Amino acid sequence: KLNNFIDTYLYIVKFMDPKLINYLRQTGEAVSFYYSVQENKTGIKITFAIIYLLIVSLLLFLSIIISINFASRLTSPIVNLIGASEKISSGDLNAKVPLIDTDKEFKKLNENFNSMIDKLKKQQEKLLVTERHAAWESVARKLAHEIKNPLTPIQLSIDRIREKYLNRTEDVDNRLSNYLNTITKQIKDIEHLVNEFSDFARMPKPIFKKIDLNKLISRSLNLHELSEKDINFVISKEKKINNINGDEEQLNRVFINLIKNSIESINEKKSKNVDFKGKIN
């Protein structure tokens, strides 16, 4: 405003660099933001504290979950092994360790443990079978001994009765002879049964080896061919099953018993039918 002139003003205009104006504006905005932050400083601190606590809690929760999962992978196989061991110690050999998804070392440990249980179970079954066989052998020996003891005096008594009373009348002698023969035959049958029990009690452990089956059967037949002239023995050899794996002595005993039983059956039928012709094939 010019003092010397009424209502007169002087305006002087100068163009400034736009960058400077922009800087001034940004500075003003920064100053305003600073004062606003100063006014809200407590609220901002609280916000940052809440965010910090949330992040720390989340990380702590994730750490706990990961730790529990890792510990479970380590402890579960051990707990399963302890449980299976307790069942086995109580006599339950059907217990198994579950094969869970875990480290290779624990998987291998579980597999080996289950394999050990299977082997232990098989050994126990074999032991039980052996114990049963031993018990039966003991029973067979005692039974054979108890039965065989009175047979000898009974046979001696029959022989004395035969010598003493067979000199009477012919009818009495025939009846008495038949009675004595019947008793003698029954005694021999009992002796045969007792011998079977004794053989069972003395049954040796089989020794397996390659055996010519045809030769073994022929050898068993040769033992009876000379004494049984009235019986026709026929051997049909099979080449396909010439060699087998077995115990030669026990198989020979089996074949001898089979042939002996056949001979006894043939002789019994011949006694009833004179025209009967025996044949063992």
ABEGO torsion letter per residue (X at the ends): XBAABBGBBBBBBBBBBAAAAAAAAAAAAAAAAAAAAAAAAAAAAAAAAAAAAAAAAAAAAAAAAAAAAAAAAAAAAAAAAAAAAAAAAAGBAABBBBBBBBBAAAAAAAAAAAAAAAAAAAAAAAAAAAAAAAAAAAAAAAAAAAAAAAAAAAAAAAAAAAAAAAABBAAAAAAAAAAAAAAAAAAAAAAAAAAAAAAAAABBBBBBBBBBAAAAAAAAAAAAAAABAABBBBBBBBAAAABBBBBAAAAAAAAAAAAAAAAAAAAAAAAABAABBBBBX
